[in-house]
Amino acid sequence: MLRWFLVRHGETEWNRVGRAQGQSDPPLNQEGREQAEAVAARLAPVSFEAAYSSDLRRAAETAAPVMGRRDTPIVYRRDLREKGFGEWEGMTYEELQLRYPAMLAELFDERPAFAPPGGESDLELFARAAGAAARIAERHAGTDGNILVVSHGGTLRAMMVSMLGLPVESMWRLRLSNAGLSVITTFDEGGATIDLLNDTSHLGPGFDA
């Protein structure tokens, strides 16, 4: 049995203004850094057998304070990066609506084979995230440990639905806020349970999810 503590990275300026980030690499803003510290305080009592993070800065800068002075190293992985949005990265929703209205409609119609120009489809993201989860699980099979994964909204959604045996089309029905915490238990004999989903209570009552 493994308990997965899944944390979406803190806020960036691109999050704040609504730009598609994908695999672009903006850092956390001040709010995001404070959110990362809040996650760290929330998870301070938890001992982790292993810690994994996307190698993009916004995830790495969230993972670092969470692990703090623990001896457990953070393993940075490319396969935990966000969905690649190709030519759309750096553009706001309004800009996309003006330039790519038909393609944007496909994105929101839950068509998993659709990919933005130069980017990844949901099927490709799902395969990548599921593969990452399977490799991590294999590495820690039979240990009954706690595993920290700090990643991105799309990647964590894909990872979660793969663990739960849900169809790829369901991934965008999960809401994951910046610095939100979800916990999933997976069992050696198969199957998984959601123990916590997108909890942001550590961010305080004024947090706008």
Salt bridges, closest charged atoms under 4 A:
GLU13 OE1 - ARG16 NH2 2.77
ASP25 OD2 - ARG57 NE 3.70
GLU49 OE2 - HIS140 ND1 2.72
ASP55 OD1 - ARG81 NE 2.70
ASP79 OD2 - ARG77 NH2 2.79
ASP79 OD2 - ARG135 NH2 3.06
GLU95 OE1 - ARG19 NH1 3.81
GLU106 OE1 - ARG111 NH1 3.65
ASP109 OD2 - ARG111 NH2 3.64
GLU110 OE1 - ARG173 NH2 2.94
GLU120 OE1 - ARG128 NH2 2.75
ASP122 OD1 - LYS83 NZ 2.60
ASP195 OD2 - ARG3 NH2 3.93
ASP199 OD2 - ARG42 NH2 2.61
